[in-house]
Amino acid sequence: LTLRNLVTRLQAEKQKSGPILCGVCEEAPAAFDCEQCGFELCESCRNTQHQKGKFKAHTVVPLGQWSKARPKLCPLHRKDLDLFCVKDQCTVCIYCLQLSGDHQHHQV
């Protein structure tokens, strides 16, 4: 089960049950997408939680402007970014996780 498959399943379930909720607080309707971690965000969480630490470097766009159906490719290995590195809070490809030193032994 890849991160992309899990996100796709969760999105399908959310669409059946009403508006998409924020992936952080899980209470308010989402208004934004984060391109790096794939979270839907409400305005409050975007302005507070997703502006700190490593999240500051993430690109947040209005909901629906980022096509999650189009897989992003690793710029180093040209493979799908279908895993999420918990330590670095970013998506990685299987080669980043297994071959390069940047994400080896990190939790995904």
C-alpha positions as CSV (number, residue, x, y, z in Angstrom):
1,L,0.0,0.0,0.0
2,T,1.6,3.2,-1.1
3,L,1.0,6.7,0.2
4,R,-0.6,7.7,-3.1
5,N,-3.1,4.8,-2.9
6,L,-3.9,5.6,0.7
7,V,-4.5,9.3,-0.1
8,T,-6.7,8.3,-3.1
9,R,-8.8,6.0,-1.0
10,L,-9.2,8.6,1.8
11,Q,-10.2,11.3,-0.7
12,A,-12.8,9.0,-2.2
13,E,-14.3,8.3,1.2
14,K,-14.3,12.0,2.1
15,Q,-16.1,12.9,-1.1
16,K,-18.8,10.4,-0.3
17,S,-19.3,11.8,3.2
18,G,-19.5,15.5,2.4
19,P,-17.0,18.4,2.4
20,I,-13.3,17.6,2.7
21,L,-12.1,18.4,6.2
22,C,-8.8,19.8,7.2
23,G,-6.1,17.1,7.5
24,V,-4.7,18.7,10.6
25,C,-7.6,19.7,12.9
26,E,-10.1,17.4,11.2
27,E,-12.9,19.9,12.1
28,A,-13.0,22.8,9.6
29,P,-13.6,22.5,5.9
30,A,-10.4,22.4,3.9
31,A,-9.6,25.4,1.7
32,F,-6.0,24.6,0.7
33,D,-3.8,21.7,-0.5
34,C,-0.2,21.2,0.5
35,E,1.8,20.0,-2.6
36,Q,4.5,18.4,-0.5
37,C,2.6,16.4,2.1
38,G,-0.8,16.1,0.4
39,F,-2.7,17.4,3.4
40,E,-5.9,19.4,2.9
41,L,-5.8,22.4,5.2
42,C,-8.3,24.9,6.6
43,E,-7.4,28.6,6.7
44,S,-6.6,28.5,10.4
45,C,-4.3,25.5,10.2
46,R,-2.6,26.9,7.1
47,N,-1.8,30.1,8.9
48,T,-0.7,28.5,12.2
49,Q,0.4,24.9,12.0
50,H,1.7,24.8,8.4
51,Q,3.8,27.9,8.7
52,K,6.3,26.5,11.3
53,G,9.4,24.5,11.1
54,K,10.0,22.4,7.9
55,F,6.4,23.1,6.8
56,K,7.4,26.7,6.0
57,A,9.1,25.5,2.8
58,H,5.9,23.7,1.6
59,T,3.8,25.1,-1.2
60,V,0.2,25.6,-0.3
61,V,-2.3,26.3,-3.0
62,P,-6.1,26.8,-3.1
63,L,-8.0,23.5,-2.9
64,G,-8.3,21.8,-6.2
65,Q,-5.5,23.7,-8.0
66,W,-3.0,21.0,-7.5
67,S,-3.7,17.8,-9.4
68,K,-3.0,14.9,-7.0
69,A,-3.9,12.5,-9.7
70,R,-0.7,13.5,-11.5
71,P,2.2,11.9,-9.7
72,K,5.2,14.1,-8.9
73,L,8.6,12.7,-9.8
74,C,11.7,12.8,-7.8
75,P,14.1,15.3,-9.3
76,L,17.1,13.1,-8.5
77,H,15.8,9.7,-9.5
78,R,12.8,10.5,-11.8
79,K,10.6,8.0,-9.9
80,D,7.2,8.6,-8.3
81,L,7.3,10.5,-5.0
82,D,4.9,8.0,-3.4
83,L,6.3,7.7,0.1
84,F,6.3,10.3,3.0
85,C,9.4,10.7,5.2
86,V,8.1,11.4,8.7
87,K,11.4,12.9,9.9
88,D,11.8,15.4,7.1
89,Q,8.1,15.9,6.4
90,C,8.4,15.5,2.7
91,T,7.6,13.0,-0.1
92,V,10.4,10.7,-1.3
93,C,10.8,8.0,-3.9
94,I,11.8,4.5,-3.1
95,Y,15.4,5.2,-4.2
96,C,15.7,8.2,-1.9
97,L,14.7,5.9,1.0
98,Q,16.9,2.9,0.1
99,L,19.9,4.3,-1.9
100,S,20.7,7.8,-1.0
101,G,21.9,8.9,2.4
102,D,19.4,11.7,2.8
103,H,16.4,9.5,3.9
104,Q,17.9,6.1,4.7
105,H,16.6,4.6,7.9
106,H,13.9,7.3,8.3
107,Q,10.4,6.3,9.2
108,V,7.9,6.5,6.3
